[in-house]
């Protein structure tokens, strides 16, 4: 089985009472092991959804239900390894992000090994998102698919509607567990098993029917009291101390600066409560971060050993960042917002696209494997590459660009929200707003690149101080 490995994402979840505007938020850096992998932003209308699905990687064939919902999606541009839709929002205002590659241990795989012909990240959004009417529905449908078909990899999957956020983690080949994130809480989840303390008797948890029996029968619990799934099913490896735990540490440090932890700590909490309400801009900062103001910043002043010790959150392997926001206190027609940016997150901005549309802006939709500066994916990657050559030189330009551009997007969004009443064709109205924001995004990104070229040209090594 030829398998494309993702394995490098970071997820942030925010309950409705923890967000600044009462919305639920699920978000993720969709990273890979290769630096470039062109992405597209599309809408899958019901007539475009397959009825008989076949995975490219595993070959599994699954007959899908009738009457699928419309949904936004972010497939790969190059489909050699399948669609890989990453995330989206369906027409019932249910969001989904799949997947965060996680970890497991040999004790679990000795009991419930992976299934070569099962489902994986390539498939999950396509199989689930068009058929669910709530976040909890998403957990139940995916859980049933895992039990029937199995999976060939460990993954974490997020769901949200306007009321709830749920997080599901796969366990071995056929098992799974899910937690409803408290309304006043947030989560920062890297590439490891993240669920810690699990209450089998709670209304806010779901899992495979036989999961508790499996733990007890095979004596999987290393703790004297309670059930900590990270201890039971996950890892506590040296790799976790440098690759995974520091990302959780930095996100929690940002949201809770008053709490002191060690970046290598294996038991950083899963459920957290921020010291202030969380805005979209906060989520974007953390998903773009590289340990700023610490000795571990690759662009900072630490030693070379310190600067390369930990895997940053914002990295050259960011393919897209999506923030799936389901809003309250607005009409249902405009509740779903699919924030999106491409490329390494250090030099891009997220754009708040309305999800209740039938099509997406061409500049975000039509990326191919051929370099094309007229497309947002390639433009964003180019800006990030130049910015990486001298971060300190370009960072002020980046900061001004992000502030101004995001302000423009929010202004368009506010005006679009306020003028919704009386619109006879809401979908067309929202598509027009999306197009306006995409044009502004492309214009601001191009302007930033131009300013960076102008500034950087004066600092090239190929120069001489005396004029002719």
N, C-alpha and C positions, 0 to 999 in steps of 0.2 A: 504494500500500500504506500503510494507516494503521498506524503503528507507535508503541507506547508505549515511551518511552525510560526505561531505568533508569539505567545509567551512573554510579552514585555509590556503589558498595559498597566495603567493605574486608574482606579475607580474612586469617585467621591459620591456619596449619597447624602441627601439632606431632607429631613422631614418637614412637613408644612409649617410647624410652629417654630422650627429652627431657621427658616428662611426669612429674609427681610420683608417679603411681600406675601407670605402665606402660600407660596407655591411649593409643590414637591419637585425635587431635582434628583435625577440620576445622571452621572457624567463619567466619561472615560477617555483617556488617551488610547487610541487604537494604534498600538505600536507593533513593530515586527522585528525580525532579525536582519532584515536588509534595510538600508537607509532610504531607498526610494521604492514606492509601490503606488502608482497613480490611483486615485480614488475618484468616485463620482457621487453626486447627490441627486437622487431621482425620486419619483413617485411611482409606486407599483399600483396600478389600477386593477380592479377585480378581474377584468378580462385578460390581464397580463400574468396573473398568478397561476402557476402550473397546477393541474389537477392530480397528476401523477409525478411525484418528485423522485429524482435519482441523484444521489450524491456523486460528485466527481471523485473525491478522495476515497471514500469507503465503498462506493457502489451500492449502498443501501437504497432500496426502493420503498417509497411510502405513498400510499393513496391519501390525498388530502381532502378535508371536508369541502362541501359545497358552500357557496355564498361567502367567499372571503371578503374581508374589509379592505379598503384602500389604505395604503401606508407609505410613509417616507422611508427611504432606505439609502444606505451608502455602500454600494457594491464596489469591488475592485474593478478597475478598468480592464485589466488583463485577466481573463477568466480561465486560465490554464488549470488552476486548482479549484474552480468553482466560483460561486457568487460572493460569499463572505460579506453579507449585508451590514454588519457591525452594529447598527442601531436604527431606531425609527419611532414614529408615532402613528398609530392607526386612527381611523376616522371616528372611533369611539373615545378618543383622547386617552389612550393607554400607550405608555412608552415602554421601550425595552432597549437594553444594551447588552450585547453578547459577542465576545465573552472576555472575562478576565481569566487568563490562564492561572491556575493555582497549583498547589503541591499536594502530595499524598505520601504514604509510606509503604514499605514492603509488607507490613502486617496486613494492611487492607487489601493490597493487590494479591496476596496469597489466598485470600478468601473470595474476593469478587474481582477477578482480573478484568482488564480492559477488553472491549469487544472490537476486533479488527473491522468487522462489518457494521459498526454502529454509527451513531450520529456524532457530529462535532461542531466546532465553531463555524465551519463552512455553511452549515445547514440551519442552525437553530432559529435565527430570526425568521427565515422563510417558513419554517414549519410551525411557528408559534404565533407571531405577532398578528397575522391577518385573521386569527380565529378567537381572539380573547376580548372580553368586555370589561375587565378590571385587572389590576395588578395581581390579585390573588388568583384569578383565572389563569394568568400566565404561569404562575408557579405550578398549579395543578395540571395544566396541559403538558408543560415540559416534564414534570415529574412522571406522568403517565408514559410519555415517549421514551424517557430514560429507562423505565422499568421494562417496556416492551422491546425496544431495539438496542439498548445499551449504548455506551459511548467508548471511544478509543482514547480519550484524554480527559484530564481534570479541568473543570471550568467553573467560574462564578458568573452568575447572570443576574442583572438588575431589572426590576419592573416598577413602574409607577403609574398611578392615576391621580386625580386631583385630591384624593384623600390619603392614599397609602403609598409607601415605598416597601418593596419586598426584595430580599437578596437570597438567591438560591446557590448552593454549592453542590457539585456532583461528588459522589463518594464511590470510588472503585468503578466497576463497569456498569452497575445497574442501580445503585443507591443514591440518595440525595437528601438534603436537608435545607430548610428555608426559614428565614427570620423576618418578621415584620419590623422595620426600623421604627423605633418610637417617634412620635410626631415632633418631639422637642430635641431630637438627636441627629448626629451626623456620623458618617463612617468614612475612613480613608483605607482603601483596600489595595494592597500590592499583589504580586504574583505568589501568593501563598494561601493556604487554608486560613480563612479569616474568622469564621464563626468560633467564638470561644464558649462561654457558658450557655448551655441549651436546656430549656425546660420542656420536657415531653408533654406536660399537662397544660401548657399555656395555649390560649387562643391565638397568640401571636407567633406560633411556630407551626411548621408543617414538615413532614418527612416521610420516607418510605415506611410502610406499615411495620416492617420487621426490623427496623433499624436498632431499636433498643435491645431486642432479643439477640441480634447479631453481635452487638457490643458485649453483652453479658455471656453469651455462649462461647465466644472465642477469646474472652478475657482480654479485651482490647483497651480497657480503661486503666491508665497508669496512676490516676488520682484516687485518693482514699474517699473523697466526697464529691458528689456532683458529676456532671458530664460536661467536660470541656472538649469540644469537637476539634479544636486546633491540636490539643494534646493527643486525642484519640486517633484522628484520621489524617492529621497534617504532618508537617515537618518542623524541626527545630535545628536546622543545619547551619554549618559555617556560611554557606552561600546566603542563607536568609539574613545573617547578621550584616552582610555588606550589600546585598542586592535588593532585599525586600524591606526589612525592618526600618532602615533609615528613611525610606520614603514615607512610611506611616508616621515615623517620628517627626519629620519636618512638617507634614500636613497638620498633625496635632499640635505641634509647636506654634504654627501660624494661627490656628483657631483657638488655642488655649495657651497663650504665652506665659500664663502664670504657673503652669504645670511643668515640672522638670523631669525629663526621662533621659535615658541613655539611648543613643540612636541604634545601638546594636541589640537592644533588649528584645527577648523573644516573646514576652507576654504583654506587649503594648495592647491596650484594650480595643475591642471591636466596636462597641457602642460608646460614643462620646457625646458630651454636651458642651457646646461652644460658649465662650464668654460673651459673645455678642451675636446678633442675628447675621446670617450668612447671605451675601449677595452673589449674583452671577459673577461679578468681577473678582470676588474672593475665590470662587471655585476655579476660574480661569488662571488666576495668579498661581495657585498651588499646582495646578496641572501643567503650568509652564516653568515651574521653579527648578532651580539647580543649587539648592542649599545657600541662597544668598545670605550674606552677613554671617557666614560661618567659615571655618577653615577648610570645609569640604567643598566649597564652590570651585568648579573647574576653571572659572574665570577669575577667581579671587586671589588672595595673597598668602594662602597656606603653602606648605611645602608640596613638592610634587607628589610625595606619597599620600599626603592628606587630600589633595585635589583629585586623586584618582582612586581613593579608597572605596567610595560609595557610588552606586548607580543613581544618577539624578532622575528626577521625574520628567522634566523637559529634556528631550534627548534628540539626537539626529534621526532616530528611528521612529519619531512621532509621524504617523501617516495622516491621521486626522484627530482632532479633539471635538467631541460632541457633548453638549449639555442639553439634556432632554428635560424640559420644564413644562409641567402641567399647572396652569395658573388657576387660582380661585378669584372670586370677586370680579370676574369678567364674563361675558357671554361665552357659552360653550364653543361657539364658532371660532373664537380666537384664543381658546385656552391653551392649545398645544403649540409650544415654541421649540423649534429644533435649531438650537444654536450650533454653529459649525465653523471650523477653521481647518486649513490643511497645513501639512508640513511641520517641521520642528517648531514648537510653540513659542520659542523665545522671540520671534519676530513676526507674529501674526495677530489677528484679532478675530474673535468669534462674532458671527453675524446672526441676529435673532430671526430666523426664517419662520413664517407661519406655516404650520403643518396641514391646515385645511385647504389644500390646493390639489390640482390635477397635474401640475407640471412644475419644474424648477428652472431657475435661470441658467441659460446656456453656459455661462462662464464658470459655473460650479458643476455642470452636468456632463460636459463633453471632453473630459481629459482622456487622453490615449497614452500609450506607452512611448510616444514620440514627444520629445521636448518641444513645448509650445508656450511662449511667454504671453500668449493671449488667453491662457487658461489659468484660473486661480490656483490650481494645485501646483503647477510648474512655477508660476510667479512667486508663490509663497516659499517654495523650496529654494529658489534662487536667492531671495532676500535673506533667508536663514543662513544659507551657505556664506554669503558675503559678510553677514553680521558676525559669524563665528570666527572670521579671520582676525578681527580686532574688536572684541565685544565692548571694551571700555570706550573706544572711539565712537561707536555707533549707538550705544545704549540710550543716550539722551534723545537722539532722533527717534528711536523706537518708542520711548516713553511718551513723547509728544504725539506721535502717530497713533498709538493705542488710545490715548485719552481723547483726542479729537475725533477719531473714526468711530469709536464706540459711542461717543456723545451724539454723533450724527445718526447712527443706527437707532439709538433710543429715541431721538426726536421723531424720526419717521414712524417708529412703532407707536409712540404716544399719540401722534396725529392720526394714525390708522385706527387705533383703538377708539379714539374719541369720535371719529366720523363714521363708525360702523353703522349706526342707526340710519335707516332709510336707504341703505344700499340694496339694490334689486338683485345683483349678482355678486354674492359675497365671495365666492371662490375666485372670480375674475378680479375682484377688488383686492384680495389678498395676494394674488399672483402679481399684480401690478406693484404692490408694496414690496414684495420680495425682490422683484426686478430692480426697483429703485435702490434697495439696500445692497444688492449685488453690484450694481454699477458704482455706488459709493465705495464699496469695499475694494473693487478693482482699481478705482481712481486713487484712493488713499494708499494702497499697497504699491502702486506704480510710482506715486510721488515719493514714498519712502525710499524705494530702491534708487530712484534718481538722485535724491539727496545723499544717499550713502555713497553712490558712485562719485558724485562731485566732491564730497568730503574726503573720501578715501584716496582719490587721485592725487591729492596734494601730499599724501603720506606714503606714496609708493617708494620702494627701495631703489627703483631705477630712476634716480634723479641726481642732479648736481647743483650745488648751492650758488654757483656763479651763472648769471644769465649771459647769453650770447650778445 
